[in-house]
């Protein structure tokens, strides 16, 4: 499977809050570095992070662009409330081994608290 296709699946799983689907996309020793929040190491910890966030926040990923360069995929996204961000995914053996995300945490928190 091409790296871009893996991230397209990631978006579907994310938007459906599908923890099992997401977990199958990450390697056992993967790293997720969301720059506003810090580094999470290991698939089990990453999935726990998603569970906690899905239970706490309303999160939707609307794809603006997906770019693929070798084993790296860049995802530019927005959400229905206007927040925008960008994620970088390194893929090896059809698994996400490293993810790095950039988004504005203050804007995210303010949007979540408006409702």
PETA-V22745 format. One record per helix or strand of 3 or more residues. SS is the DSSP state (A for helix, B for strand). FROM is the first residue (numbers start at 1). LEN is the number of residues. Records with the same first field share a line. If there is no record, write none. Layout:
SS: FROM-LEN ; FROM-LEN
//
This chain:
A: 3-13 ; 19-7 ; 43-14 ; 105-9
B: 26-9 ; 38-4 ; 62-8 ; 72-7 ; 84-9 ; 95-9
//
